[in-house]
Amino acid sequence: MNAFKYKLTIKNGKLDLPTLDLPEGTIVEAILLVNEQPQKEVDETEYLLSTEANRRHLMEALDELKEPQNYIYVDPANL
């Protein structure tokens, strides 16, 4: 048995699944799990800046990027 999992949003009352590469006549069983409370999309930047500690850490990291002596250089030939 194979399984495919998709997280989709209903648009105009329709569920738009991607095309599946299955042979003609394949029998499938579909189970729809409906999330009664749609999840708010999380803005990554907003989330990362949501606490004072995170903001301070990110600002310090950005300041460190301004100093090339803080960079770590890797030679791919030595990997």
N, C-alpha and C positions, 0 to 999 in steps of 0.2 A: 504494500500500500504506500502511495506517495501522498504527501500533504503539501498544500500551498497556503500561505497565510498572507493576507493583504489587510491593511488598515485603510479604509476608504471613507469618504464622506458622500452622503446622498446628495445629488444635485438634480433639481427639477424632478424629484420623485424617482430618480433612476439610480441604480447601482452600476457603475461603469467599470467592469473588470478588464484588465489587460488580456490580450489574446493569449490563450494557453496552447502550447505545442503538444496537443494530445491527439491520438488517432481518432478519426471519424467513428462514431458509435461508442466511444468510451463512456461508461456509466460513471457519474460522479454524484456525490452526496454533499450538499452544501448546508452548513449551519451558520446562521447569522447571529452574532452576539451584539445586541444593541446597547450602546452606552447611553443611558438615559440623560446624563448630564455631560454634554460635550465639553471636552477639555479645552481650556484657553491655551492658545499657542504661547509658548514661553519665548520671550525675546532674550537671547543668550546674553547680550550686553547688559540689559536691564537686570537680569538675574545675577551676573557676575559683580555688578556694582551695587547690589541690594544691601550689603552690609558694610559698615565702616572698615572692618578688618580686610575685607576683600578689596575695597577701593584703595586702601593704603598699600596693600600688597601689589596690586596691579600698577599703581602709580610708581612704586619703587622699582618694579620690574622694567617699566618703560624708561625710567631714568637710567637704569643700568645699561639699556640698549644704546644709549648715547655715547658710551665709553667703549671703544673697540678693544681695549685691553681686557675687558670682561668676556669677550667672545671665546668660545672653545672651538678650535679648528680641528676638523677630522679629515685625515687623508684616506679616501676610499680605497686606495691601493693597500692600506694596512689592515683592512677589515677582514 
